[in-house]
Each structure stands twice: as structure tokens, then as C-alpha cells.
Amino acid sequence: MIRLAGVGKTYADGTVAVQELDLDVAKGELVCLVGPSGCGKSTTLKMINRLIEPTTGTIEIDGRDVTREDPVELRRGIGYVIQQVGLFPHQKIETNVMTVPLLYGESKPTARERAHELMDLVGLDPSTYAGRYPHQLSGGQRQRVGVARALAANPPVLLMDEPFGAVDPVVRVRLQDEFLRLQRDLGKTVVLVTHDIDEAVRMGDRVAVFATGGRLAQYATPMELLARPADAFVADFVGSTRGLRRLAVTPLRREHLEPMDGVNAGDLGTAIGLDSSLEEALAAMLRDDRPMVGVKADSGAGFVGVLTPNGVHQALRASLADHPH
């Protein structure tokens, strides 16, 4: 869907922001760009919609070389969400979300209907929020409006620059969950910039780690990144606690469960689903102060087994075996 080939950006003073970047993003994939400040990740994002013009290379979206297209028309077909949200302060929330459909020539009733649908989609009841102004919303609510506005033209591609960085940690996790739910429903092709490695591995189908000087150090799935850092820079960036981070991206498997034989279901505490991560499983054990946790295939089914700390260890070892050097 998105292909960057040999893309670079060098400024007039000789500063190299991005070096000969090759990057592919598949249709419907959510890719996170992560790295330290000044590593070129935001520059890369802005080159995709030509807010910054590349010095070298080509950028294709759906097979079209966007460096040869009118940049204004290009941007109208790409959703763009930034940390500061960028809402019009003197316009109501409804009007903010209606902006893009109106630019496309939609009638006011149609644009208003679309705005209300999108507000509903991002968890803002139109009957409550449509008539409010941005300053009357919390930071998290304004961020939701920004996402709704970016989706208003139903773009196939969504670019997001630190979209959840301006809110507190609890709200950030809630927004991440909400956006992942939206992504599962809508299947947009998303490129998301973040400085937070935890956010990157939690949200990304693949993660691109940029090093200082605009070099792409590694491009891999979260599991591959945490299990096998490509070099010392990546290992240092993902941190010495990458083993713990792997808990969040390692799913449960039936083969790592032990049978229910001799286990009283009443002694298991809170049950978890088979679609849980090891992190969620371990959190349930610690929360209930139990040596194991019961696992169900779904909420209405019986237990399919129990997970013990030994099972967690086996699952982590298996994940390493799945990603050899």
C-alpha cells in the first residue's frame, strides 16, 4: 500500500534527517515509527503526505508515485492526526468534524450525519458533544475528535504523529485500546510515530526503529524486535527490560496450559480468555495472589486448562524459538 524506496532528506545546511530509507507498509497494516528525538521519524511521516519534500527516492501509495502528484489533492486523501490535535477553537465539535466532507462538496446535512457517525465511532455521544467547543473537552476527548476528523473523508491511509502523547498514562492506554478496536473494524493502513517503545510494540503490526541520523536500524514485528534486536543500538533502545515487554506481545497457547485434573475451579480466582497475553495472565495471578490462573476459550465456555508460572516460562522460550537468529 505504501512503499518508500531510497527516500532521503538532506537540508540546505547539510543536515541529514533521513538516510536512504526503504520501507513497505502493507494494506491494512499498522506500522509504528519509533526512535529518539531527531532521528527522522516525524520527517518520514511528513514526507509521505509531502508536508516535507524528499531530497531523494520515491514514495508510492497504492502504486502511485505521490512525489509527482499535486500535494494538496494528495493530502485530501490521507487522514492526518497530530499530538496537538489542531482543532479550530472557535468552532463546535460537530463543525470541526464536518470540515473535510464539506471541502469535498458534501451537503451540510450529509456532512453533519457523517460527523455524528464518526463521533459515535470514537466514543463521543453526538447528543452530548456535538455542540461543545474544544476548550470544553478533556485532552483525551479532543484527541478522539482529531481521529474522527481524520476519518471524515474515509481515507485509505492514516498518518498519526504522537497522537496519544499529550494525555496522561491512564487515558493514553484507553485511547490506544479504542484506536486498536477501530483499526480492527475499519482496516485502515496506518503509520504512527511515537517515542514510546511500549506504545510501539503494543500497537504496531510491525515496528521501524530509527537511529540518530535518520538511519533505519530495524524493521520487524514486535515479537522479533524484542526477541532479536538487530544491533547494540536497538538492544539499548528497547531496554534491558525487553524480556518483560515480551510478555505483552506473547499470546497464550493451549500447549502451554496444564489440565484441570485435581484443580478446584473455585480456587482459580479471575479467569482469563485464551486470547489473552502472557502479561494479562501474569497480572491475574499477581492480582488474585494465586499460583495459577484458569483459562477459558471464551466467556461462556468452561475452562480449557490452567496456566502456571512454568507455562509462562515455556511460552517465552517458545517465542524465542519462533524467532531464531
N, C-alpha and C positions, 0 to 999 in steps of 0.2 A: 504493500500500500504506500509506504514512504521509503524512499531509498536515497541515501546521501552517498555520493561517490567522490572521493578525493576532495571533499569540501574543506576549505581553509579560510581563515580570516586573519589578515595582517593589516594593521592600521598604518596610517601615513608616517607615524613616528618610528615604525619598525616593530612595534609590539605585536607578538604573535598570540592571538586569542584562541585560535583553534588550528590544529595541525592535521592536514590531510586525513580527514575523517571519513571512514566507510562505516555506514550504519544502515541496517534494514529493519523496518518495523512492519510486521505482518498485519493484514486486515483484522480488525477486532482485538488487536493486542494492546496491552497497557505496558509501556516501557518507561522506566524511571531513569532519569539522568541525575547522577549524584557525584559529589566531589567537593573539595574545599573551595573557599571563596576565590574567585578569579581564575577558575580552571576552564572556563569556556562553556559551561553547561547552559547558562541562560543565553549566551551568544548563539549557541547552536539552535536553541528553540526559536529565537527571533529570526534566524536565517531561514527557517522552514517557511515562515509566513512573510519573509522579506521585510521585516522591520529593520533588519540589518542585512546588507547585501554581501554575499560571499565574495571573497577575492579569487578563489579557485574552486573548481569542481562543479558538479551538477546535483540538483535536488529534484527528485521526481515524486509526484503524488499521483497514484493510480496510473502510472505510466507516462504522465505529462511532465515535461521539464518546466518547473514553475519559474525558473530564472528567466524564461522567455515570455512569461505572461504578464498582464497588467497587474501590478501588486495590489491595487485597490479591489479589483474583482476577485483576486486570489483570496484576500483576507475575508471577503464576504462569505466565502465557502468554508472557512475554518473557524471553529469556536476558539476563543482565547480567554483564559481566566488567569488573573494575576493576584498576588497576595493582597494588594491594596484595594482589590475589587473594582474600583473605578466607576462606581455608580454615580449617576447625576444627582447631586444632593438636593436640588430643589424640585425634583420630580418624584411622584409617588412610585411605589414599588411596581405596581401594575404597569405604569408608563415606562419605567426602566426596562422591564422585560419585553414590552411591546416594540421597543426601538428597532430591532433588526427586522421583524416581519413588516413593519411599516416602510422601512428602507427598501424592501423587496416589492413594495407596491400592494401589500395586503390591505384590505379594508380595515377600518378601525374595529368593527365587530369581530371579524375573523382574527385579527391580531390580539384582541382582548381575550377571546376564547382560548387561543394558543397560550397566552401568558398565564391564564388561570390553570390550564392543564399542566404547564411546567412547574408552576408554584406548588401544585398538588404533588407532582412527581418528586420534588426535592424536600417535601415535608413541611411546606408553609401553606396553611389553610388560606385560600384567597379571601374568604369572607372576613378573616381577621387581619390579614397583612396587606391586601391589595391597595388599600387607601392610606397606608402609612408611608412615612418618609424614611430614607436610610438612617438618619440620626436616631430614629425611634426603635431601631433594631439592634440586637446584640451583634458582636463581631461574627459569631458563627452563623447567625441568620443572614447577615449581609453577604457572607461567603456563599450561602445557598442561593441567594438571589443572583450572585455573579455566575454561578453554574447554570442556573435557569436561563439567564440571558444568553450565555454562550451556546446553549442548546436550542435557542429560539428559531434559528434558521435550519434546524435539523442537519447540522454539518456532519460529514462522514469522519472528519478529523477534528480532534480536540487537543489544543495545546494548553498546558497548565504550568504556570511559573510560581512555585512556592505557594500553592493555593490554600494550604491549611496552616501556614507558618505564623499567622498573626493572631491565633487564638490559643487559649490555654490548653494544656495537655489532655484534659478530660474531653473537652469539646472537640479537639483535633481527632481523637480516636473515634468519636461518634460520627464526625464528618467523613472520615476515611471509610468507616463501615457503610455509611449511607451512599457514598460515591461508588464503592465496590458493588453494592446492590444495584445501583443504577447501571453500572457498566455491564453487569451480567444481563440485565434486561434489554439494554439498548445496543450493546455490541459495538460501540464507537472505537475508532483507532485513536489511542491516547498517548501523547508524550508528555510526561510530567517531570518537572525539575524540582529537586529537593536537596537540601544539605544534610538531611537526616537519614542515616543508613537504615535505621529501624523502619522508618516510613517507606523507604525504597524496597526493602525485602518483604515488607508486609503487603504492599500494594502491587508491585511490579510482576508481570509475567516474565520479563527479563529486566536486568539492571545493567546500565552502562556506567562504569566508574571512570571519571575523568581525573587525570593528574594535573598538577600545576603546569602551566604552559600549553594547555589545550590538547594534551595527548590522551587518547582513549586507552586506558590501562587494561580494562577487561570488560567484556560484554557477555553476560551469562544469565542463566536462571538464578533466582535467589539461592536455591539449594547448591548449585555448582559454585556460586560465588563464595558462600560461607564454608563449603567443604574443601574447596581447592582454590584459594586465592592465586592469581596468576603470577604475582611478584611480591616483593617486600613492601612496596607502596600500598598495594591493595590489602595485604595482610594487616598492615598498620592501620589503614583507614577503617576497615571493618571491625578492627579492635580485637583485643585478647579475649573478649567475651563472645566471640563469634560462635563458640560451641553452644552457649546459651541461646543465641539468636536462632540457631538451627532448630531449636525446639518449636519455634513459632512457624516454621515452614516445613516441618516434617509431619506428614499426616499419619494417623493411626492405620494399622493394617491388621487384618484378622489373624495373620500368622504370628503376631507378637502378643496376642491375648492368651490368657490361660483359661481353662474350662471352669465352669461354675461348680464343679464337683466339690461338695463339702462346704461350700460358701453360702452363708445365710444372706439372702438379698437384703434383709432388713439391716444388716451390718455394713452395707456398702456406702451409705450416705448418698450424696447427689450423683445421679447417673449422668453420663455424657454420651453424645452420639458418636457413631462410627466415623462421621465426617469431621471430627474434632482434630485439632493439632496436639502434638505432644505437650506443648506449653499449656493448653487448656486442661489436658489430663492431669499434669503435674500440679497445676493450680488447684484443681478439685481435690486432689489428695491432701495438699497442704491446708486448704480451707477447712476440710472436714476432719483433719488430723487422723487419716486412715492410711493403712499400708497398701491399699489398692483402691481402684475405682471401677465401678460397674459400667459396662459399655453396652449400649443398645443400638440396633440397626437404625431405628427411627423412634420418634417419641411414643408411638402407640404400640411398639413391639416389646417382646421380652428381652432379657439380657442375652447377648451373644458371647459373653466372656468377661473376664476382668483383666485390667492392666495393672501390673506391679512395677516397681522401680526397675526390676530386672528386665521387664518388657520394654521399658523406655530405653534402657541401655542397648538392648538388641536392635531396636528400631533405629537408633542413632548410628550404630555400627553398620547396619544395612544401608542406610542412606549414603555413607561414605563409600561402600562397595558399589553403589549405583553410579558414583561419580569418580572413577579412578583417574589417576594422573594421565 
